[in-house]
Amino acid sequence: MSEWKYKRTNSKGEKVFRRDTNESIDDVERYLIKNKIPYRGTGTPMLYIENKAGKEYAYYYTTGRWSIKKNTYNHHYHSKGIEDFVTNYLNRFADEQIAKQKEWMVENATD
């Protein structure tokens, strides 16, 4: 794994650092296929990866940044690579999400 490196200074005068994962798209896809994790590509260095509850995450394989898929991505988190992302974050709240989905279905069921 690489370490954090200075990238640039932003318009607010803050230093911006970046940590590359040194993983290729082939490395990431092999890992996801081997572990039977659903994903789809976007033609960019980003994949949409689905957890076991069906929730999608945007994952940038070049830097390990990720976010919950939504219309705007104003907050990203960092992982050290695909294995770290899957192990520590992807299904972290999946069981709670599944329970909420079941609860909603029961509450909104029609006879």
N, C-alpha and C positions, 0 to 999 in steps of 0.2 A: 504494500500500500504506500501511496505517496503521502507526503505531509502537506500542510497548508503552506501556500506560497503567495507572495504579494502579487496581485494582478494589476490593480490600477487604483487611482484615487477618484471617487465619484464627485458629482457636482456640489455636494455638501462638504467636501473636504475630508470625507471619511475614507480610510484605506479599505480596499476590498481585497479579500483573500480567497483563494480557490484551492480545492484539493481534488485532483484528478484520480479516478478509480483505476486507470490503466486497463480497463476492460473493453473489449470490442463488442459489437452487436452480436457476433457469433458466440462469444463466451456467455453473454447474458441469455441468448435464446437457448443455447444448449442446457444451461442451468434450469431455465423455466420448463423446457420440454421434459427433461429428466425428472423433475419434481412435479410434473403434471399440473402446472400453474397456468391458468388461462391468461392470455395477453394478446394484444394487437399492436402492430407498428403504426407509425404516423408518417414515415418518410423523413423524419428528423431524428436527432439523437434522443428521442423520447418514446417511451412505450406506455401503453395503458395496461396495467396489470390488475387482475381481479382477485379479490380475496375470497375465502370460502363462503362468505355471506353475500357475494355478488356485488360488492362495492368496488368501484374502480379507483385506482391511484395512478397519477401521472409520475413516471419514473424516468429521470434523465441518467442514462447509463454512463455517460462520460464523467460526470461529477458525483453521482450518487444522490443528487437532490431529488426530493419527492414531495408530492402534495396530494391531498384528496381531490379527486376529479370534480370540478365545478366550473361555472362560467368564468370566474376570474380567479387567478392564482396569485393572491397577494401575500401568501405566507408559505414558504418552503422549509422543509426539514432536511437534515443531512444524514446520510449513511455512508459507510466505508466501501460499499459495493453491493452487488445484488444479493449475495448470501446474507450480509448483515441486514439489508432491508427486509428480506423475506423472514429471516429468523426473529428479528426484534420488533418489526413494525407492521408488516402486512396483515397478519391475522391477530394482532394484539387485542382488538376489540370486536372481533368477528362473532364470538359467541354472544356477546351483548347485543350486537346488531341483529343476529338471527332471532334472539328472544323478543326483541322489540317488533320485528316483522311479524312473528307469530301472534303476539299480543294484538297488534293492529288488525290482523286478519280476523281474529276472534271478535274483536269489538265491532268490526265493520261487516261481519257476515250477515247475509240476508237469508231468511228461511225460504 
